[in-house]
């Protein structure tokens, strides 16, 4: 009976049919047992804290923002989806903050996305490998590439997305920061305080530079909440991850500590930021000839040689053929 089953599987799926079936059964068993392994037993202390938070939320509507969300279905898998090392967790959280993802569960969702897309890629790769094996013989190397390739791509896709989003956000903040300093300088010189100028700048930049506007708005809200100004500015510098913003925060903190005029500090630093933006534009313009050299050679040199040397080659080949006759 086993030989008949093996022959039937080999007929439909090829010589590696049994191996593929065993692999799919193994993946299915892993997917079935993972929820049981990852399910974390609820601690009585955590249950008591959750009840206390729920009672406080019923008595005060403001406390609803601080209680744990009941819709967070990934919380029981936190030991698997979140790094247990504090340094690694802080690095991932900082990267997500700089990419614009400020949710409390951002790290958990990020790792869940990697895990889910990796499993989906493996399943799609297994289906594609089965189709290729049904059409003809497939080597073991190709089989591994067909199965593991989509899984690796799916696992790395969230990391690539976050990295690209982080770079794009930093570039947008860098481009809009000189304009925000000029607007802040105008507001301060008009008689507004630093807090009021930050609120006005965040409102004016919302259409052109939304990420930078959100950062200034968050700074204004934290200052209204009573958080220390030094801590608020340092948090902004950490969330942005841009050297210009870090230098600006240092200038404001030193100006506040030494009692110097904020308007003078803003005027000097805004001028430096404008010069730095002009230098970046000149640097990008100076790089263009180097980047266009290869394209220019490939698109202009072959047609030029064809025009200059083509007639001579044609005449030489014609004379040689006539001499042979």
C-alpha positions in Angstrom: 0.0 0.0 0.0 2.8 2.4 0.8 4.4 1.6 -2.5 1.2 2.5 -4.3 0.9 5.8 -2.4 4.5 6.6 -3.2 4.0 5.8 -6.9 0.9 8.0 -7.0 2.6 10.9 -5.3 5.6 10.5 -7.6 3.4 10.5 -10.6 1.6 13.8 -9.7 4.4 15.7 -7.8 7.6 14.2 -9.2 10.4 12.4 -7.4 10.4 14.9 -4.5 6.7 14.6 -3.9 7.0 12.8 -0.6 9.6 15.3 0.7 7.3 18.1 -0.2 4.3 16.5 1.6 6.4 15.8 4.7 7.6 19.5 4.6 4.1 20.8 4.3 2.9 18.6 7.1 5.7 19.9 9.3 4.9 23.5 8.5 1.2 22.8 9.3 2.1 21.2 12.6 4.3 24.2 13.5 1.5 26.6 12.7 -1.0 24.6 14.8 1.3 24.3 17.8 2.7 27.9 17.8 -0.5 29.5 19.4 -0.3 27.0 22.3 3.4 27.5 22.8 3.2 31.3 22.6 0.1 31.7 24.8 1.2 33.3 28.0 -0.7 32.4 31.2 -2.3 35.4 32.7 -0.6 36.5 35.9 -3.1 37.1 38.8 -1.3 40.4 39.6 -1.7 41.5 36.0 -5.4 40.5 36.2 -5.8 42.6 39.3 -4.1 45.6 37.8 -6.3 45.3 34.7 -9.4 45.3 36.9 -8.2 48.3 38.8 -7.5 50.2 35.6 -11.0 49.2 34.3 -12.7 50.6 37.4 -10.6 53.8 37.2 -11.6 54.2 33.5 -15.3 53.9 34.4 -15.0 56.6 37.1 -12.9 59.0 35.0 -13.1 59.3 31.3 -9.6 60.8 31.1 -8.1 57.6 32.3 -9.3 55.7 29.2 -6.2 56.8 27.3 -3.9 55.2 29.9 -5.6 51.8 30.3 -4.6 48.8 28.2 -6.7 48.3 25.1 -8.9 45.3 25.0 -8.5 45.1 21.2 -4.8 44.3 21.5 -4.8 40.7 20.6 -1.0 40.5 20.3 -0.4 41.3 23.9 -0.4 37.6 25.0 2.3 37.0 22.5 4.5 39.8 23.7 7.2 37.5 25.0 7.7 36.2 21.5 7.1 39.3 19.4 9.1 41.8 21.5 12.9 41.6 22.1 13.7 40.6 25.7 17.0 42.5 25.6 16.4 46.1 26.7 19.1 47.6 24.3 17.6 45.8 21.3 14.1 46.8 22.2 15.2 50.4 22.6 17.0 50.4 19.2 13.9 49.0 17.4 11.6 51.4 19.2 13.8 54.4 18.3 14.0 53.4 14.7 10.2 53.1 14.5 9.9 56.5 16.2 12.2 58.1 13.7 10.1 56.4 10.9 6.9 58.1 12.3 5.4 55.1 14.1 4.7 56.2 17.7 2.2 53.6 18.7 2.7 51.9 22.0 2.5 48.5 20.2 4.7 49.5 17.3 7.5 47.1 18.1 5.1 44.2 18.6 3.3 44.9 15.3 6.6 45.3 13.5 7.9 41.9 14.6 4.4 40.3 14.0 4.5 41.7 10.4 7.9 40.1 9.8 6.7 36.8 11.2 3.4 36.8 9.3 4.9 37.8 6.0 7.7 35.3 6.3 5.1 32.4 6.9 3.0 33.7 3.9 6.1 33.8 1.7 7.0 30.2 2.7 3.5 29.0 1.9 3.5 30.8 -1.5 7.0 29.4 -2.2 5.9 25.9 -1.4 2.9 26.2 -3.7 5.2 27.6 -6.5 7.7 24.7 -5.9 4.9 22.2 -6.2 3.8 23.7 -9.5 7.4 23.6 -10.9 7.9 20.0 -9.8 4.7 18.9 -11.4 5.9 20.5 -14.7 9.3 18.8 -14.7 12.4 17.8 -12.6 13.7 20.4 -10.2 17.0 20.3 -8.5 17.4 20.4 -4.7 19.0 23.8 -4.9 16.3 25.3 -7.0 13.7 23.8 -4.7 15.3 25.4 -1.6 15.4 28.8 -3.5 11.7 28.5 -4.5 10.6 27.8 -1.0 13.0 29.9 1.2 13.3 32.8 -1.2 9.8 34.3 -0.9 9.9 33.6 2.9 13.1 35.6 3.2 11.7 38.4 1.1 8.5 38.5 3.2 10.5 38.6 6.4 12.8 41.4 5.3 10.0 43.5 3.7 8.8 45.3 6.9 12.4 46.2 7.8 13.1 47.6 4.3 9.8 49.6 4.5 10.7 51.1 7.9 14.2 51.9 6.8 12.9 53.7 3.7 10.3 55.5 5.7 12.9 56.6 8.2 15.2 58.0 5.5 12.3 59.8 3.7 11.2 61.4 7.0 14.7 62.5 7.9 15.1 64.1 4.4 11.7 65.9 4.7 12.6 67.2 8.2 16.0 68.4 6.9 14.5 70.2 3.9 11.8 72.0 5.9 13.8 72.8 9.0 15.4 76.1 7.7 12.0 77.5 6.8 10.6 76.6 10.2 13.5 78.5 11.9 12.8 81.6 9.7 9.2 81.5 10.7 10.0 81.0 14.4 12.4 83.9 14.3 9.7 86.1 12.8 7.3 85.0 15.5 9.8 85.6 18.3 10.8 89.0 17.0 7.1 89.9 16.8 6.8 89.5 20.5 5.5 85.9 20.9 7.0 83.5 23.4 8.9 80.4 22.3 5.9 78.2 23.1 3.5 80.3 21.1 5.9 80.5 18.2 6.3 76.7 18.1 2.5 76.4 18.0 2.2 78.9 15.1 5.1 77.2 13.2 3.5 73.8 13.5 0.2 75.2 12.2 1.8 76.9 9.2 4.0 73.9 8.2 1.2 71.4 8.2 0.5 71.6 4.5 4.1 71.6 3.3 6.0 69.5 5.8 3.5 67.4 7.8 6.2 65.3 9.7 8.0 68.4 11.0 4.7 70.0 11.8 3.7 66.9 13.9 7.0 67.2 15.8 6.5 70.8 16.7 2.9 70.2 17.7 4.0 67.3 19.9 6.6 69.6 21.6 3.9 72.3 22.2 1.5 69.8 23.7 4.2 68.3 26.0 5.1 71.8 27.2 1.4 72.5 27.9 1.3 69.3 29.9 4.0 70.6 32.2 7.0 68.6 31.0 10.4 70.2 31.4 11.4 72.2 28.3 14.9 70.6 28.2 13.4 67.1 28.2 10.9 68.0 25.6 13.5 69.4 23.2 15.8 66.4 23.7 13.0 64.0 23.0 12.3 65.9 19.8 15.9 65.6 18.8 15.9 61.9 19.5 12.6 61.3 17.5 13.8 63.3 14.5 17.3 61.8 14.3 18.6 64.8 12.3 21.9 66.5 13.1 20.4 70.0 12.4 17.6 69.5 14.9 20.1 68.2 17.5 22.2 71.3 17.1 19.1 73.5 17.3 18.1 71.9 20.5 21.5 72.4 22.0 21.4 76.1 21.0 18.0 76.6 22.7 19.0 74.8 25.9 22.3 76.7 26.2 20.5 80.0 25.5 18.0 79.2 28.2 20.7 78.2 30.7 23.0 81.2 30.1 20.1 83.7 29.8 21.0 85.0 26.4 18.4 86.2 23.9 16.5 83.5 22.1 15.9 85.8 19.1 19.7 86.4 18.6 20.4 82.7 18.9 17.6 81.9 16.3 18.8 84.6 14.0 22.4 83.3 13.9 21.3 79.6 13.7 18.7 80.3 11.0 21.4 82.1 8.9 23.6 79.0 9.3 20.8 76.7 8.2 20.1 78.8 5.1 23.8 78.7 4.2 23.9 74.9 4.8 20.8 74.4 2.6 22.5 76.3 -0.2 25.7 74.2 0.2 23.6 71.0 0.0 22.0 72.3 -3.2 25.4 73.2 -4.7 26.8 69.8 -3.7 23.9 68.0 -5.4 24.5 70.2 -8.5 28.2 69.4 -8.6 27.5 65.7 -8.4 25.4 65.7 -11.5 28.2 65.8 -14.1 29.9 62.8 -12.5 26.6 60.9 -12.4 25.9 61.8 -16.1 29.3 60.8 -17.4 28.5 57.1 -17.9 25.1 57.8 -19.5 26.6 60.5 -21.7 29.3 58.1 -22.9 26.9 55.3 -23.6 24.4 57.5 -25.5 26.7 59.9 -27.4 30.0 58.1 -28.1 28.6 55.0 -30.1 26.4 57.2 -32.4 29.3 59.6 -32.9 31.7 56.8 -33.8 29.1 55.3 -36.2 28.7 58.6 -38.0 32.4 59.3 -38.3 33.8 55.9 -38.9 30.8 54.2 -40.6 31.4 55.6 -44.1 35.1 54.8 -44.1 34.4 51.2 -43.0 31.8 50.9 -45.8 34.2 52.2 -48.4 37.0 49.9 -47.3 34.7 46.9 -47.3 33.4 47.8 -50.8 37.0 48.3 -52.2 38.1 45.0 -50.7 35.2 43.1 -52.2 35.8 44.8 -55.6 39.5 43.8 -55.5 38.6 40.2 -54.8 36.5 40.1 -57.9 
